[in-house]
Amino acid sequence: MIFENTGLDGLKCDLAYMDETAEKAGFFRWQWEYYRATYEYKIEDNGNNNEYFVRINTRAVEGKLEKPDTILAVEAVYMGKGTFPHGLDYETPIPDSIQVIANKKLQQFKTLLEA
């Protein structure tokens, strides 16, 4: 599931601030390489024993990720259901209750990022 109209697409900041903001909002930098990083937030659905992951993709527009002053731009925001052993299914419908949590977290992240 791709999130549209989050207001995050295209936002830019340096790596150090992105990491700090992500941590405050409960996201963590999971996948990364020299020119891109993915921040994730895990939502557990205890009723169904399912896990969902909200992902924020970023790309370095100035510098490389090993430097804290590297400028990142948000490219896309999406969510998938966790699958065993460590994949994501982007086609499975996401329950409304999980979407509400995800939208609140994304809004919190955006508010912190713009502060």
N, C-alpha and C positions, 0 to 999 in steps of 0.2 A: 504494500500500500504506500503510495506516494502522498505526502502531505502537500497540499496546495495552499497558497495564501497564508503562510506562517509569518511572513515578514522577515524571515531569516535569509532567504536566498539573496546572495550578493553582499551581505554584510561582511565587513572586513575588520580585522584587528590583529594585533601581534600574537604570536604563539603563547607567550607567557600569560597574557590576559585571557586568551581563549581557554587555556588549561585551568586557570584560576576560576573563571566564570563557570566552566563546565563542572568543576568539582563542587562549587557552591550550589549548583542546580541538581546535583546528583548524577551527572554524566561522568564518564571516564573515557580517556583516550585509549582506544583499543587497538585498532589496526593503524599502522602508520608506516610510511617510507619517506624518502627524501622530499617528495613534493606533495604528499597528501596525507591527511589524517581523518580518522573516523571516530566520532564521539558517540558513545552508546549509553542508553538508560534502559535498565531491565525492569519489566513489570511482570509480577507473578500473579497468575489467576489461580488462587488456591482451590476454588470450586471445581476446576477442571484439571488441575495439576499441569497447566500450560505456562510457558514463559513467552513473553513478547519483548522485542528489542526495538527501541526507537533509535534510529541512526541519523547522525548529522554528518554529512560528507563535507570536507573542506579541502581546498587546494592552495598550495603556496603560490602567491602571485609575486612575491619578492623574497628571495633568499631560499634557504633549505631548512628543513625541520629541526636540525640539530641546534639551531640558533634561536634564542628566545625572542629576538626582535624580528624574526621572519613574519611577514604579513600573510595571513590566511584569509581566504574568502569562502563563505558558505556556498556550496554548490547545490545540494539537494538534501531533503529530509524525507525519510521513509521509515516504515515499520514492517516487521515480519514476525512470524511465529517461530520460536525455536524448535529445531528438529534434532533428533539424536544422530550422531554424537555431538556435532557442533555446526549445524547449518541453519539457514533461515528460509522459511517458506513465505514468499511474498504474495502468493495467490490466495491463501486461506483467508476468508473473511475475519475481520477483527471485531470482537464483541464491542458493543457501544460503551460499556463500562470501562473497558481498557482504553478506548479512544478518548474518553473524557480525561482519564489520567494523563495520557500522552499529550493531549492538547494543553493541559494545565502546566505540565513540565516544560513544554516547548515555549509557552508564553513566559514562564519564569526565566528560562534561559535567555530569551530575547530581551526581557526587561533588564536583566543583569548585564547582558552584553552591551546594551545601549547606554548604561549608566555612566 
